[in-house]
Amino acid sequence: MQEVDKSISFDGRDIRLKVGLLAPQAGGSVLIESGETSVLVTATRSSGREGIDFLPLLVDYEERLYAAGRIPGGFLRREGRPPERATLVSRLIDRPMRPLFPSWMRDDIQIVASTLSMDEQVPPDVLAATGASIATLLAQIPFNGPMATVRVGLIGDDFIINPTYEEIEKGDLDLIVAGSPDGVIMVEAGANQLPEQDVIEAIDFGYEVVQDLIKAQNELMAELGIERVTATPPETDPTLEQFLTERATEPIKGILKQFDLPKPERDEKLDAIKAEIAEEIAAKPEDDPVRQAVEENPKALGNTYKGITKKLMRKQIVEEGVRIDGRKLDEVRKLSSQVGLLPSRVHGTGLFQRGLTQVLSVVTLGTSGDAQIMDDLHPDDDKRYLHHYNFPPYSVGETRPMRSPGRREIGHGALAERALVPVLPPKEDFPYVIRVVSEVLSSDGSTSMGSVCGSTLSLMDAGVPITKPVSGAAMGLIKEGDEVRILTDIQGIEDFLGDMDFKVAGTDTGITALQMDMKITGLPVEVIAQAIRQAKGARLHILQSMLQAIAAPREKLSPFAPRLLSFKIDPEMIGMVIGPGGKKIKGITEQTGAKVDIEDDGTVTVSSLDGKKAEEAKAMIEAIVFKPSVGDVFLGKVVRIIPIGAFVEFLPGSDGMIHISQLADYRVNKVEDEVSVGDEVVVKIREIDNRGRVNLTRLNIHPDEAAAARAAAGAEAPAS
């Protein structure tokens, strides 16, 4: 392929494309760049495998530490398990790409995005997603694109396209919009309690730029002379579908009308109808075309039956406005909220249930040393709020091996984390590291939003002073031709058989997180706007129910939570607190039993289950870093005697000398006549010379100064 360089400029930003230079054996490849961030994206297709009845799309996002001029740590000195953020970017690419491939495709498709250079200003994720579309077009894979992805930030009243990390940090919105020629296909956002209208306008603003990037991709393909591939779906024999439609339609309709049926019973009855039909087909003559269709493809019966069920359920919603459980389109399922479910040794718990979806969230409070170190290319150093989501097989009545978290679990945890971060107290007010684990105990749709609600309850139960409670709801959509129906609080079957899964989380003030995925090729912004507005009512309804369980954060922490004291010291004094080989900080820990963490900026966090011990450790550290001045009065201890005077330790690790002439207001012939090693004496700083040496005196100390010094001696603090 010929080498082509193309530049796309918009909103003061610039994206550069290099085609035909790298990875010549990949199906299609593009080097997409902005600033000094470069991402190589490839798309490759291979022949389908026997027995596959789904699209085997594999998306991998890879970060190389050389991209930021770094060498990996560890024994092997090479990249290993991908960091969590790389997994999230892989999902970010997969979600808008997957629905654009024809549903009948069964070929293996792999998209690999590798960040080769990163300037720590331009995030690579949206570049990688847009690059995936270009690489797929270059590979001439059947694809209902092009697709493009942009990020929208908000600083003040101004929207910014593809903001830098610094602009994202300063702004109130981090929104990613992906779109196709048919409309918006994916949305993901974190927001600082923004009103619905602001978010809608941001999506619209982003989609305008998406259309420019789609146009640029079409121009690039025309310049290269690459025509769009339109593959014809394989021919299917309608015999089986006709038989099942005639045989199963009325029985399925009957079950779908039984609105009070619990999910397990409904599933059992639908399975029973399918099993009965399977027996009927098996009894047909061997030359019967229906039996032959099933024997040639064992999965055909199940897939066709599922398709008929989907059509009937969707038709019932569109034509009758009634859902499978009898709810109205904008109605929320039955709600239940509890707090304090587990003993106080667990720092906080919240149990949230919506219909059959049940999530238990548990809070653990830790010290700054428990923060997660971020070992990836991005500028963040660590995280003080961690949200982990677990989805065990029993939550859907299944059995499977329990393994490390998959992409879905990582993604759902990240969404719940994003929803709650805007309401967490600042580190200066609440120095704890917070970990929330959401255990999905039962799943029937929208467990990620259940995690948000359960976690809000658990944070308040733990006494975390969140600024506002957060709730969330999942919206669905059925689109049949021009008819569109938006569903509030979708359950599992509506998610599976519908066209959209749109999760909206926020407070009573505004939105904190969004995530929208499609199974169709795009939606107009006005339909998305309608879903966002409809979600607000559901969110507030759920929030009201949650607040009946706990109205505000508890005033006291669990007795088993660590007590933290956070304060600042001069960063130049960190070495004095640590001491040679860590001697001083170890001594403080051994004497008080408190844990001490010191950050590079001089922030000290002292933790202990005993608040008095934490205060004692804090006082010891403050004494070490205290800078004495002339006139300060202390109660000190004589530590050494020489012929011309005595050395007194007036602060831990700090001593000064009392000259023999300053021991008393009369002539002293011998130092030992006045003081002995180990004596406690009240002293005043008389002089600090240019070498930092402290000269003390026992003269001219007012009785009130002496009393104050003795009173403060228990805390080893100055009495100046």
C-alpha positions in Angstrom: 0.0 0.0 0.0 1.2 3.5 -0.8 2.3 5.7 2.1 -0.1 8.5 2.9 0.1 11.2 5.5 -3.1 13.1 6.4 -3.7 15.8 8.9 -7.1 16.6 10.4 -7.5 19.9 12.3 -10.5 20.9 14.5 -11.1 23.1 17.5 -7.5 24.0 17.7 -6.4 20.4 17.9 -4.6 18.3 15.3 -4.7 14.6 14.5 -2.2 13.1 12.1 -2.6 9.8 10.2 0.2 7.7 8.7 -1.0 4.9 6.5 1.2 2.3 4.6 4.3 2.8 6.8 4.0 0.3 9.6 2.8 -3.3 10.0 2.5 -4.2 6.3 1.2 -7.8 6.9 -1.7 -6.7 9.1 -5.0 -6.5 7.4 -5.0 -2.8 7.9 -2.9 -0.5 10.0 -2.6 3.2 10.8 -0.4 5.3 13.0 -2.6 7.9 14.6 -0.9 10.8 16.4 -1.7 14.0 18.3 0.9 16.1 20.0 3.7 13.6 20.8 1.3 10.7 21.5 1.4 8.0 18.8 -0.8 4.9 18.7 -0.4 2.1 16.1 -3.8 0.4 15.4 -4.1 -2.7 13.3 -7.2 -4.8 12.2 -6.8 -8.3 10.9 -9.4 -10.9 9.8 -9.1 -14.6 9.5 -11.4 -17.4 8.4 -14.2 -18.4 10.8 -14.1 -21.5 13.0 -16.5 -24.4 13.0 -19.3 -24.2 15.5 -19.1 -20.4 16.2 -22.5 -18.7 16.4 -21.3 -15.3 17.5 -18.9 -12.6 16.3 -15.4 -13.5 17.6 -14.1 -10.0 17.9 -11.0 -9.5 20.0 -9.8 -6.0 21.0 -6.5 -5.5 22.7 -5.0 -2.2 23.9 -1.3 -2.4 24.8 0.8 0.2 26.6 4.6 0.0 26.3 6.5 1.8 29.1 9.2 2.9 26.6 6.4 5.2 25.2 7.1 7.4 28.2 10.8 6.8 28.4 10.5 4.3 31.3 11.9 0.8 32.1 9.5 -1.7 33.7 10.1 -2.7 37.3 10.2 -6.2 38.6 12.6 -9.1 38.1 11.9 -9.6 34.4 12.1 -5.9 33.4 9.3 -6.3 30.8 5.6 -5.5 30.6 3.5 -8.2 32.2 -0.2 -8.3 33.1 -1.9 -5.2 31.5 -2.8 -2.5 34.0 -6.5 -1.9 34.8 -6.6 1.3 32.7 -5.4 -0.7 29.6 -8.3 -3.1 30.1 -10.7 -0.1 30.2 -9.4 1.3 27.0 -9.8 -2.1 25.3 -13.5 -2.0 26.3 -13.7 1.6 25.1 -12.6 0.5 21.6 -14.7 -2.7 21.6 -18.0 -1.1 22.6 -18.6 1.2 19.7 -16.9 -1.1 17.1 -18.8 -4.3 17.9 -22.4 -3.3 16.8 -21.0 -1.9 13.5 -20.0 -5.4 12.3 -22.8 -7.3 10.5 -24.6 -9.6 13.0 -24.1 -12.6 10.7 -20.3 -12.4 10.6 -18.4 -15.3 12.1 -14.9 -14.6 11.0 -12.2 -14.0 13.6 -11.4 -10.3 13.8 -8.7 -8.8 16.0 -8.0 -5.1 16.6 -4.7 -4.3 18.4 -3.9 -0.7 19.5 -0.4 -0.1 20.8 0.7 3.2 22.4 4.2 3.7 21.0 4.8 7.3 22.3 3.1 9.4 24.9 3.7 13.0 25.9 1.6 12.7 29.1 -0.6 15.5 27.7 -2.7 13.9 25.1 -4.7 10.8 26.2 -4.3 7.9 23.7 -7.7 6.3 24.3 -9.8 8.3 21.8 -7.1 8.2 19.3 -7.0 4.4 19.6 -10.8 4.1 19.1 -10.8 6.2 16.0 -7.8 4.4 14.7 -9.7 1.1 15.1 -12.2 2.3 12.6 -9.6 3.4 10.1 -7.7 0.2 10.4 -10.9 -1.8 9.8 -11.7 0.1 6.7 -8.2 -0.3 5.4 -8.5 -4.1 6.0 -11.6 -4.1 3.9 -13.6 -5.9 6.6 -17.4 -5.6 6.2 -18.2 -2.8 8.6 -21.1 -0.3 9.0 -18.7 2.6 9.7 -16.7 4.7 9.7 -16.8 5.3 13.4 -15.0 8.1 15.3 -14.5 8.9 18.9 -13.8 12.3 20.6 -13.4 13.5 24.2 -15.3 16.6 25.4 -14.2 18.6 28.4 -15.8 21.6 30.1 -13.9 24.4 31.7 -16.1 27.3 32.9 -18.8 27.6 30.2 -16.6 26.4 27.3 -16.6 22.9 25.8 -13.1 21.6 24.7 -12.5 18.8 22.2 -9.9 16.3 23.1 -8.7 18.1 26.2 -5.3 17.4 27.8 -4.9 15.6 31.1 -4.5 18.9 32.8 -7.6 20.3 31.2 -9.6 17.2 32.2 -8.4 17.6 35.8 -9.4 21.2 35.9 -12.8 20.8 34.2 -16.2 19.6 35.3 -16.7 17.0 32.6 -14.8 14.1 31.0 -17.1 12.9 28.2 -16.3 10.4 25.4 -18.6 10.3 22.4 -18.4 7.7 19.7 -20.6 8.0 16.6 -21.3 6.5 13.2 -23.0 8.0 10.1 -26.3 6.8 11.7 -25.8 8.7 15.0 -24.3 8.4 18.5 -23.3 4.8 19.3 -21.4 5.1 22.6 -21.2 7.6 25.4 -19.1 7.4 28.6 -18.7 10.3 31.0 -17.7 11.4 34.5 -19.2 14.7 35.6 -19.1 17.0 38.6 -22.9 16.9 39.2 -23.7 18.6 35.9 -27.3 19.4 35.0 -28.9 17.1 32.3 -29.0 19.9 29.7 -25.3 20.6 30.0 -24.5 17.0 29.3 -26.9 16.8 26.4 -25.3 19.9 24.8 -21.9 18.3 25.3 -22.9 15.1 23.5 -24.3 17.2 20.7 -21.1 19.2 20.5 -19.0 16.1 20.4 -21.0 14.4 17.7 -20.5 17.4 15.4 -16.8 16.8 15.6 -17.3 13.0 15.2 -19.0 13.8 11.8 -16.0 15.7 10.7 -13.7 12.8 11.6 -16.0 10.4 9.7 -15.8 12.6 6.7 -12.0 12.7 6.9 -12.0 8.9 7.0 -14.1 8.7 3.8 -11.8 11.1 2.1 -8.8 9.0 3.1 -10.3 5.9 1.6 -11.2 7.7 -1.6 -7.6 9.1 -1.8 -6.2 5.5 -1.4 -8.8 4.1 -3.9 -10.2 1.7 -1.3 -13.8 0.9 -1.8 -16.2 0.0 1.0 -16.8 -3.8 1.3 -20.4 -4.8 1.3 -20.7 -8.5 2.1 -23.9 -10.4 1.5 -25.3 -12.3 4.5 -25.4 -16.1 4.0 -28.6 -17.5 2.8 -30.7 -19.2 5.4 -33.5 -21.7 5.0 -36.7 -20.2 6.3 -38.4 -23.6 6.9 -37.4 -23.8 10.6 -38.3 -20.2 11.4 -41.7 -20.6 9.7 -42.4 -23.8 11.7 -41.3 -22.3 15.0 -43.3 -19.1 14.4 -46.5 -21.1 13.7 -45.9 -23.5 16.6 -44.4 -21.2 19.3 -45.9 -17.7 18.9 -49.1 -18.2 20.8 -47.5 -20.1 23.8 -44.8 -17.5 24.1 -47.3 -14.7 23.9 -49.2 -16.3 26.8 -46.1 -16.4 29.0 -45.2 -12.8 28.2 -48.7 -11.8 29.3 -48.2 -13.4 32.7 -46.8 -10.3 34.3 -46.6 -11.6 37.8 -44.3 -14.5 36.9 -41.0 -14.4 38.7 -38.0 -14.5 36.4 -37.0 -18.1 37.2 -40.5 -19.4 36.5 -40.8 -17.4 33.3 -37.5 -18.8 32.1 -38.6 -22.4 33.0 -41.8 -22.1 31.1 -40.1 -20.6 28.0 -37.6 -23.5 28.2 -40.4 -26.0 28.6 -42.0 -24.8 25.3 -38.7 -25.0 23.5 -38.1 -28.6 24.9 -41.6 -29.7 23.8 -41.0 -28.4 20.3 -37.6 -30.0 20.2 -39.2 -33.4 21.0 -41.8 -32.8 18.3 -39.1 -32.1 15.7 -37.1 -35.2 16.8 -40.2 -37.3 16.2 -40.6 -36.1 12.6 -39.4 -38.3 9.7 -35.7 -38.2 8.9 -36.3 -36.5 5.5 -38.4 -33.7 7.1 -36.8 -30.4 6.2 -37.4 -29.0 9.8 -35.7 -32.0 11.4 -32.8 -31.8 8.9 -32.3 -28.1 9.6 -31.9 -28.8 13.3 -29.7 -31.9 12.8 -27.4 -29.9 10.4 -27.0 -27.1 12.9 -27.7 -28.1 16.6 -27.8 -24.4 17.6 -30.4 -23.4 15.0 -33.4 -24.3 17.2 -32.2 -22.3 20.2 -31.2 -19.3 18.2 -34.4 -19.2 16.1 -36.6 -19.7 19.2 -34.7 -16.8 21.0 -35.2 -14.6 17.9 -39.0 -15.2 17.9 -39.2 -14.5 21.7 -37.3 -11.2 21.1 -39.7 -10.1 18.3 -42.7 -10.8 20.4 -41.5 -9.1 23.5 -40.4 -6.0 21.5 -43.8 -6.0 19.7 -45.6 -6.1 23.0 -43.7 -3.0 24.3 -44.0 -1.0 21.1 -47.7 -1.7 20.3 -49.1 -2.1 23.8 -46.7 -0.1 26.0 -46.5 -2.9 28.5 -43.3 -4.6 29.6 -42.7 -8.3 30.4 -43.4 -7.7 34.2 -46.4 -5.5 33.6 -44.6 -2.2 34.4 -45.2 1.0 32.5 -42.3 2.2 30.3 -41.1 4.7 32.9 -41.7 2.7 36.1 -39.0 1.5 38.5 -39.1 -2.0 40.1 -39.7 -2.5 43.8 -36.8 -1.1 45.9 -35.2 -2.1 49.2 -32.3 -0.5 51.1 -30.5 -1.6 54.3 -27.3 -0.4 56.1 -25.2 -1.9 58.9 -26.0 -5.4 57.7 -22.6 -6.8 58.9 -20.9 -6.3 62.3 -18.9 -3.1 63.0 -15.6 -4.8 62.4 -16.6 -4.2 58.7 -16.3 -0.4 58.5 -19.6 0.1 56.6 -22.1 -1.9 54.6 -25.0 -1.2 52.3 -27.5 -3.7 50.8 -29.5 -2.4 47.8 -32.1 -4.4 45.9 -34.1 -3.4 42.8 -36.4 -6.3 41.7 -34.2 -9.4 41.6 -31.0 -7.4 41.4 -29.3 -7.4 44.8 -25.9 -5.8 45.5 -24.0 -5.8 48.9 -21.3 -3.0 49.1 -18.7 -3.1 51.8 -16.4 -0.1 52.8 -12.9 -0.4 54.2 -11.0 2.6 55.5 -7.2 2.7 55.3 -4.2 4.9 55.6 -2.4 6.7 52.8 0.0 3.8 52.5 -2.9 1.7 51.3 -3.4 3.9 48.2 -3.1 2.1 44.8 0.1 2.9 42.9 -0.7 3.5 39.2 2.0 1.7 37.3 1.0 2.8 33.8 1.7 5.6 31.3 -0.8 8.1 32.6 0.1 11.1 34.9 -1.8 9.9 38.0 0.5 8.6 40.7 -2.0 6.9 43.0 -5.7 6.4 43.8 -7.2 7.0 47.2 -10.6 5.7 46.2 -10.8 2.1 45.0 -14.0 0.5 43.8 -14.1 -3.2 43.0 -17.0 -5.2 41.5 -17.5 -8.9 41.8 -20.0 -11.0 39.7 -20.1 -14.6 41.1 -21.8 -17.3 39.0 -24.5 -18.0 41.7 -25.9 -14.4 41.1 -27.5 -15.7 37.9 -28.1 -19.3 39.1 -25.1 -20.8 37.2 -21.9 -22.6 38.0 -18.5 -21.8 36.6 -14.9 -21.6 37.9 -14.1 -18.5 40.0 -11.2 -16.6 38.4 -9.6 -13.2 38.5 -11.9 -10.3 37.5 -12.7 -10.1 33.8 -13.1 -7.1 31.6 -16.8 -6.7 32.4 -16.1 -6.7 36.2 -13.3 -4.2 35.8 -15.4 -2.0 33.7 -18.4 -2.0 36.0 -16.2 -1.2 39.0 -14.7 1.7 37.1 -18.1 3.1 36.2 -19.3 2.9 39.9 -16.0 4.5 41.0 -16.5 7.4 38.5 -20.0 8.0 39.7 -18.9 8.4 43.3 -15.6 10.3 43.1 -17.3 13.7 42.6 -19.0 13.5 46.0 -16.1 12.2 48.1 -14.6 14.6 50.7 -11.2 16.2 49.9 -8.1 14.5 51.2 -7.5 17.5 53.5 -10.8 16.9 55.3 -10.9 13.1 55.2 -7.4 11.6 54.7 -8.5 8.0 54.5 -7.9 5.7 51.6 -11.4 4.3 50.8 -12.0 0.9 49.3 -15.5 -0.3 48.3 -16.2 -3.8 47.2 -19.6 -4.4 45.5 -20.7 -8.1 45.7 -23.5 -8.9 43.2 -25.6 -11.4 45.1 -28.4 -11.6 42.5 -28.5 -10.2 39.0 -31.4 -9.3 36.8 -30.2 -6.2 35.0 -28.3 -3.0 36.0 -25.9 -4.4 38.6 -23.5 -1.6 38.0 -26.1 1.0 39.0 -27.1 -1.2 41.9 -23.4 -1.0 42.9 -23.6 2.8 42.9 -26.6 2.8 45.1 -25.3 0.1 47.5 -22.0 1.9 47.7 -23.6 5.2 48.6 -25.4 3.5 51.4 -22.2 1.8 52.7 -20.2 5.0 52.5 -22.7 6.8 54.7 -22.9 3.8 57.0 -19.1 4.0 57.4 -19.3 7.7 58.3 -17.6 9.0 55.1 -18.8 12.6 54.8 -19.9 12.5 51.2 -21.2 15.8 50.0 -24.4 14.2 48.5 -25.8 10.7 48.0 -25.6 9.2 44.5 -28.1 6.9 42.9 -28.3 5.4 39.4 -30.7 3.8 36.9 -30.2 1.9 33.6 -32.3 2.9 30.7 -33.2 0.7 27.7 -34.6 1.2 24.2 -36.6 -0.6 21.7 -36.5 0.7 18.1 -38.7 -0.8 15.4 -38.5 1.3 12.2 -39.4 4.8 13.2 -41.0 3.7 16.5 -38.8 4.3 19.6 -39.7 3.3 23.1 -37.4 4.2 26.1 -37.5 1.9 29.1 -36.7 2.9 32.7 -34.9 0.5 34.9 -34.4 -2.4 32.5 -34.2 -5.9 33.7 -32.0 -8.6 32.3 -34.2 -9.8 29.5 -34.9 -6.3 28.3 -31.2 -5.6 28.2 -30.6 -8.8 26.3 -33.4 -8.3 23.8 -33.3 -4.5 23.6 -31.2 -2.1 21.5 -29.5 0.1 24.2 -28.1 -0.1 27.7 -27.8 3.5 29.0 -26.6 3.9 32.6 -27.1 7.3 34.3 -25.8 8.0 37.8 -26.0 11.3 39.8 -27.2 13.3 42.8 -30.3 15.4 43.1 -28.2 18.2 41.7 -26.9 16.6 38.5 -25.1 13.8 36.7 -21.9 12.3 37.9 -21.5 9.4 35.4 -22.9 8.1 32.1 -22.3 4.9 30.1 -24.3 4.1 26.9 -23.8 1.1 24.7 -25.7 0.2 21.6 -26.7 -2.9 19.7 -27.8 -0.9 16.6 -25.7 1.4 14.4 -26.5 4.7 16.1 -29.1 7.0 17.5 -29.9 10.7 17.0 -28.9 13.0 19.9 -32.5 14.0 20.5 -33.4 10.4 21.4 -30.4 10.2 23.8 -31.5 13.5 25.3 -35.0 12.0 26.0 -33.4 9.0 27.7 -31.2 11.3 29.9 -34.2 13.4 31.0 -36.3 10.3 31.7 -33.5 8.8 33.8 -33.6 11.8 36.1 -37.1 10.9 37.5 -36.0 7.4 38.1 -32.8 8.5 39.8 -34.6 10.8 42.2 -37.2 8.1 43.0 -34.5 5.6 43.8 -32.6 8.2 45.9 -35.7 8.9 48.0 -36.0 5.2 48.8 -32.3 4.9 49.7 -32.5 7.9 52.1 -35.2 6.1 54.1 -32.5 3.6 55.2 -30.0 6.3 56.1 -30.5 10.0 55.7 -26.9 11.3 56.2 -23.4 9.9 56.9 -22.9 8.7 60.4 -21.1 11.0 62.8 -18.8 8.4 64.1 -16.6 5.8 62.4 -16.6 2.1 63.2 -14.6 1.5 66.4 -12.5 -0.9 64.3 -11.6 1.8 61.7 -8.2 3.4 62.1 -8.1 6.9 63.5 -6.2 9.2 61.2 -4.4 12.5 61.9 -3.1 14.4 58.8 -0.8 17.4 58.9 2.0 19.0 57.0 5.6 19.4 57.7 8.4 21.1 55.8 9.5 18.6 53.1 13.1 19.4 54.0 12.4 18.0 57.5 11.3 14.6 56.3 14.8 13.1 56.7 14.9 14.3 60.4 11.6 12.5 61.1 12.7 9.3 59.4 16.2 9.4 61.0 19.3 7.4 60.0 18.1 4.1 58.7 14.6 4.9 59.7 15.6 4.9 63.4 13.4 7.8 64.6 10.2 6.8 62.8 10.6 3.2 63.9 11.1 4.5 67.5 7.8 6.5 67.2 6.0 3.5 65.9 7.3 1.2 68.6 6.6 3.7 71.4 3.0 4.6 70.3 1.9 1.6 68.2 0.8 4.1 65.6 1.5 3.8 61.9 3.1 6.8 60.2 3.1 7.6 56.5 5.0 10.5 55.0 4.5 11.7 51.4 7.0 13.6 49.4 5.1 16.9 49.8 5.5 16.7 53.6 2.0 15.4 54.3 2.1 13.2 57.4 -0.7 10.7 58.1 -0.7 9.1 61.6 -3.1 6.2 62.1 -4.0 4.1 65.1 -7.1 2.4 66.5 -6.4 4.4 69.7 -6.9 8.1 69.1 -4.7 9.1 72.1 -1.8 7.1 70.7 -2.2 8.8 67.3 -2.1 12.2 69.1 1.0 11.1 71.0 2.8 10.1 67.7 1.8 13.4 66.1 3.2 15.4 69.0 6.5 13.5 68.8 6.8 14.3 65.1 5.9 18.0 65.6 8.5 18.2 68.3 11.2 16.8 65.9 10.3 19.3 63.2 9.7 22.2 65.5 12.1 25.1 64.9 12.9 26.6 68.3 13.5 30.3 68.7 15.2 32.5 71.3 13.0 32.9 74.3 11.1 29.5 74.0 10.9 27.7 77.4 10.9 23.9 77.8 11.0 21.2 80.4 14.1 19.2 79.4 16.3 16.3 80.6 20.0 16.5 81.4 21.8 14.0 79.2 25.5 14.8 79.6 27.7 16.9 81.9 31.1 18.5 81.0 33.3 20.7 83.2 31.9 23.9 81.7 28.2 23.0 81.6 25.4 20.5 81.0 23.7 19.3 77.8 19.9 19.2 78.0 17.6 17.5 75.6 14.7 20.0 75.4 13.0 18.3 72.4 13.3 14.7 71.1 16.5 14.6 69.2 17.4 18.3 70.0 19.7 19.4 72.8 21.5 22.5 73.9 24.1 23.4 76.4 23.7 25.4 79.7 26.9 27.1 80.5 28.0 26.8 84.1 27.4 30.5 84.5 23.7 30.1 83.4 22.9 27.3 85.9 22.0 29.6 88.8 21.9 33.3 89.8 24.9 32.7 92.0 28.4 31.4 91.4 28.5 27.7 90.7 31.8 26.0 91.4 31.0 22.6 89.9 28.2 21.6 87.5 27.4 18.5 89.5 26.5 20.6 92.5 23.4 21.9 90.6 22.4 19.1 88.2 22.9 15.4 87.5 22.3 13.3 84.4 18.6 12.4 84.2 17.4 15.5 86.0 14.4 17.4 84.6 15.1 21.1 84.4 13.2 24.1 83.0 15.3 25.9 80.4 15.0 28.9 78.1 16.7 29.3 74.7 19.2 32.1 75.2 21.0 32.0 71.9 21.1 30.1 68.6 24.4 30.6 66.9 25.1 30.7 63.1 25.9 27.0 63.2 22.5 26.2 64.7 23.9 25.3 68.1 21.5 26.1 70.9 22.6 27.8 74.2 20.3 27.5 77.1 19.8 29.2 80.4 18.0 28.6 83.7 17.9 32.4 84.5 15.2 34.9 84.0 12.4 32.4 83.6 9.0 33.7 84.8 7.1 31.3 87.0 4.2 31.2 84.6 6.5 30.2 81.7 7.9 27.4 83.9 4.4 26.2 84.8 3.4 26.2 81.1 6.5 24.2 80.2 5.8 21.6 82.8 2.1 21.4 81.8 3.1 20.8 78.2 5.8 18.3 79.0 3.4 15.4 78.7 3.1 16.2 75.0 6.8 17.2 74.7 5.8 20.5 73.1 7.3 24.0 73.5 5.7 26.4 75.9 6.5 29.6 74.1 
